[in-house]
Amino acid sequence: MSNILKAFINTINSYQSNVSTLTNGNNRANNMGAGLEEFIKDIFAGTINETIEQNRLTTFSQTYSYSGNKNNPPDLILKNSDAIEIKKLESHNTAIALNSSYPKAKLFSNSSMITTACRNCEENWTVKDMLYVIGNVPKNTNNLKSLWFVYGDCFCADKEVYERIKDTISTGITTIPNVEFTETNELGKVKKVDPLGITDLRIRGMWHIENPTKIFNYLYSYDETKSFQLICLMKKEKYESMPLADRQTIENLNNPNVNVSDVRIKNPNNPVQLMDGKLLVFKI
């Protein structure tokens, strides 16, 4: 079973900062993002150096229980393990566009934002840890300059915090007189706005969250001099739940470019409280 530690080790062992150029969809950000998504699939599956596509796809089917896309989150689910959301940015410190999906500490099977295929990808699952993968590929290049692996429960508040705002807005919209409303997973849809009843209004949330480089600048300083840096952050309890063999491999790497440290992370629901965490850094 794959996990974040195996992906960390695979990245170090098969270091490559070149993200292939793939195009899917019309959105420029999504066009750029496809190459990063394939790279992430490979480092979790251990298929970076696999040249036979059928073997690669077979390994994917053994590693992942679900693969989504820009319209069907999350991007990946590791079998019996974490959900993964992948974001690609042109700058190492710009905010992350989450679009209609608010920040998630966890992924719940009863979420209205996921598909039936995602809900049924594993038997009887109810909640999964959410891992955000944020890659920085500068404009007009295909070089991966930095990569963050950070769990949602290290920087996203409980879902009630975001749903309270979403529900308040949705409820307020329904108080507008003399218009017709339609049920939607978004903030709202107003029908027949004008006297002829020919105009509709779709109201969609556009959630943004700060880049981990800014959020966690009290734990890690981005190094402009390095050609590549990989930063992994998780709660200590998450780290200790990983297989002992993987933890020992990380802790015994004896690589001058790798640093493993204990840190204290601000609690996303109460920032004056600090949570025990683990920070893994590879930079070269």
N, C-alpha and C positions, 0 to 999 in steps of 0.2 A: 504494500500500500504506500503510495507516494505522500509526501508532506513537504512543508516549507524548508525543512532542514536538508532533505534530499535535493530540493531545487537549488538551495544555496551551494551545496557541495558540487552539483552538476555544473553550475555556472562557473565555479572556480576551476574545476577540472577541464572544462571545455570552453574556456573563456573566448567569447567572440562578441564584439560590440556592433557588428554589422547586422542590421535588420533588413531582411529582404523586402523589396517593394512589391506589394500586392494591392490590387484594387478591387474593392467590393462596394457597390452603392455609389451614390452621387455626392455624398457629403465628404468634403476634403479631409476632415479629421478622421472619418471612418476609413477613407482610402488609405491614409497613413497608418491607421491603427491595425489593419489586418496583419501586416508584417510582424508587429510586436506580439500580437495574439498567437501567431504560429510559433514564435520564439518561446513564449511562455509555455505553450503546450509541450514543446520539446524539452524544456529544462525540467518540468515536473515529471514527464514521462521517461526521461533519460534517452531521448531519441535525437539529440542534436547531431550526432554523427551517423545516423541511420540513412543510408542512401537508397534503400529499397522501399518504395512508398507503401507497398502492401504490408510489409513488416511494421512500418511506422503506424499505419492505421490500426493494425491488430493490437499494438501496444497501447494506443490511445483508448481502444475499447476496453482494455484491461485496467487502465488507469482512471478513466473518467466515467461517471454515470450519466452526465449531462453536458451538452455543449450548446450554448445559446448564441445570441448575436445582439446587435444594437437594439433590436425591437423586442427581444425575448431574454431578459436577464435571468440569472447571472450568466457571465460568459462561459464559466466552467464549474462543474462540481466534481471534486475528487471522490472516488468511490468510498462510501462510508466515512467521509471526512468533510473537509471545508468546501464552502462555496467561494468562487474567485471572480472578482470584477476587475477588468483590465482597463486602464485609462492611459492614453498617450498624449503627451504635452510637448509643445515646442520649446518651452522654457522650464527651467528647474524650479521656478518659484511661482508660476501662475496658478490661479485657482482652478479647481477641477469641476467641470460641468457634469452634473449628475442627471440633468434634464428632469424628467417627471418623477424620478425615483429619489426619495429623500435619503440621507445618509443612514446606513444600516450597521448597527453593532452586531446583529445576527440576521440570518435569513430564516423566515418562518414558512412552513409549508402551507399555511392558510392565507398567505399574502395574496391580495388581489392582483399584484403586479406580475406574478409568475404564471406560466402556462400549465396546462394539465400535464403535458409531457414532463415538465420539470417536477411537478408535484408528485408524479408517479415514477420518477426515475429510480427510486429506491423504495423498498417496502417499508411502510410505516414510519418514515422519518417525519419529525415535527420541527426541529430547529437545527441549524448548522452555523458554525462560526463563519463569519464573513471576512475574507482576506482581500484587501485592496492592493492591486499591483499597479504602480504608477511609473511609467517609463518616460524619460526625457529624450526625445529625438529632435535636435535643433532643426529649424526651418531649412529647407532645401538640402537636407542631408538624409542619409539613412543610417547614421551612427547613433547607437544607443549610448548616451553619456552617463545616465544614472538610472537606477531602478530601486524603487521602494517596495518592500513587502511589509505591509502594516495591517494588523487586524483591526476590524471595525470597533471592537470594544475598547481599543486604546484611544480613540478620538471621536467616536460617534455616541451621542447620548441615547438613552432608551427610546424606543419607537414612539412612546406616548408624547414625548416632547415635540416631535415633528408632526404627529397626527393631530395634536391639539390645534396647531396653526392651520393645517390643511382643512380640518373639519370646521373650524371657525369661519374660514373664508368660504367654503362650500355652502355652509348654512346661511351665511350673509347673502350670498348670491340668490338663494331661493326666496328671499324676501322682496325682490324686485317685483313690482306689480305689473299685471297685464302682459306677462310673457310666459312662454311654455318651457318647461325644463325636461331634460332627458337624463336618465341614469348613465353615469360614466365613471371610469376609473380615474379620470383627471379631476381637476377642481370643479368643473361644471361645463354644461353645454346648454346654451339658451337658444331656443328655437322661435321662429316667427317674431323676430325683433321688430319688424316694420309692419305698417298697416296691410300690405299685400301678403304678409306671411312668407316672404321669399328669402329672408336673410337669417342666417344662424350665426351664433358666436360660440366658438370653442375656447374655453378658458383652461389653459395648461400651466402647471407649475414648472418653473425652471430653477431647480435647486443647484447651488454652487457651494463648495466647501474649500477652505484654504488648502494649499499644498502642504504635504507633510514636512517639507523643508522649512516652512514657516512655523507650522504647528509645533514641531519638535525641535526648534532651534535651541532650546535649553538642554537638549540631550546630544545633538549632533550638529556640527557646523559643516555646511557644504564646502567641499574643497575644489576650488576653481582650477587648481593646478593638475588635477588628475584626469586621465583620459576616460576612466570609467569608475563608478562607485555603486556598490550594491549595499543597501541598508535594510535590515530586517528588524522589525520591532514587534514584540508580543508580550503578553503578561507572563510572569514567571510560572504561574500554574499551567499555562498552555505549553510553555517550553518543557516543563517537567512531565507533561503527559505524552511527549513524543517518545518513540522507541529509544531505549537506552543506547543501543548500538549507534544510532544516528547522532545522539548527543555526544557520545564519546569520540566519534569521528570528528565532529566540529571542534571539540575541546582539545583534541590532540593533533590538529592539523600542522602545527609548527610552521605556519606560513607567515612571514613578516607583513604581508598585505592584509591579514585577517585579524580582527579584534573582536573578542567576545566579552561583554561586560554586563554587570548587574546595574540596573537603573531604577529610578523612581518616576513613574508616569502620573501626570495629573488625571484624576478621575473625571471623565467627560460629564458625569452627572453632578459632580461636586468638586470643582478644581482645587479647593483647599485640602482635599484628601489626596494622598499619594498612594499609588499602587505599585507593587513590586513588578519589575519588568526585566526583560532580557533584550539586549541590543547586540546584533551581529553586523559587522561591517567588513566588506571586502572592497578595497580601492587600489587602483594600479595606474 
